[in-house]
């Protein structure tokens, strides 16, 4: 039996599920995370520049290059491990190292990224984070660390994965420009589970930052949408006015509708991406299976209070934009109907005027036709009289009497001929 033929993408699709494994980490350790995004049109950027930037870093450590068209890479650079991932709109670099610095969240761990290399990045920093992983000390020490390392007002801390780890962050940018996140692990936790926790924290921070781009877009659009909404309302009010100029109103309404459709086309990707990133944030938090720690807010509660309102604003603006577009289209349809009715009435008046003019023309034509019969009869009678004069003389009839006798005959004959010609033409 011949071997069955595989689909050309079978292995590529199957391997994609295993292409981005979680790192294996043991406490104490640290992670330095960096996400780079082009400020504009990041989805259609030159991805070769991302790979070239990675290779420039790998060459400094003599590390092996990624495969051609690779979207991820994991390997050793010096005494650290580097994980590189290329996403639709951004690129991430994560450095993993053993041990922790004496100074908590020491920005010096970021020195593995050279300054000149960072300056040549094909994009701007979207977010960066320092993650400190150590074995969980006693509760008093944990409280002291949380109070010293984070801002209490925005601190979120919780027990995750069946109390096998404790995570904490205040989601604030520190003086060195990084987010701070801490992970305290139980003694019996596995290295892969530690890696999953660290990876989830990086993903939560990145997707949160990407989602907030939608809020900024909404803030930029708010003045424009407010002006368009007022203009649209005014135009709809003008539709019901007695002195409304339907065609001028329709033209202005179509301009508003076209502008709304342009905004929809320009924002559809960002709003759609915001919804997808929001879902990823909530999904990444849910898989951590959080449990409260000493009455402190969890990551989920922090997002509910600080993150969800921003996402609802984006959703509301997106709905408002669609509703305004639909209102403009409905108003345009109604106004076009009104314009069509007005034009139909104008056409009806024009046809009635044309009918009256045709009737007047017909009357005038009949009048002219009567006059033409008289004129033709006059000239025809003159000719007939010349021909009939010898006959009158031979019959002893005077010219006047003969002419009087011929008048009705000639007039009737001319009238009949003119009528017959007109009927043949019609």
ABEGO torsion letter per residue (X at the ends): XBBBBBBAAAAAAAAAAAABBBBBBBOBBBBBBBBBBBABGAAABBAAAAAAAAAAAAAAAGBBBBBBGBABBBBBBEABBBBBBBBAABBBBBBBBBEBBABBGBAAAAAABBAAAAAABBEBBABBBBBBBBBBBBAAAAAAAAAAABBAAABBBBBBGGGABBBBBAGBBBAAGBBBBBBBBBAABBAAAAAAAAAAAAAAAAAAAAAAAAAAAAAAAAAAAAAAAAAAAAAAAAAABAABBAAAAAAAAAAAAAAAAAAAAAAAAAAAAAAAAAAAAAAAAAAAGBBBBGGBBBAAAAAAAAAAAAAAAAAAAAAAAAAAAAAAAAAAAAAAAAAAAAAAAAAAAAAAAAAAAAAAAAAAAAAAAAAAAAAAAAAAAAAAAAAAAAAAAAAGBBAAAAAAAAAAAAAAAAAAAAAAAAAAAX
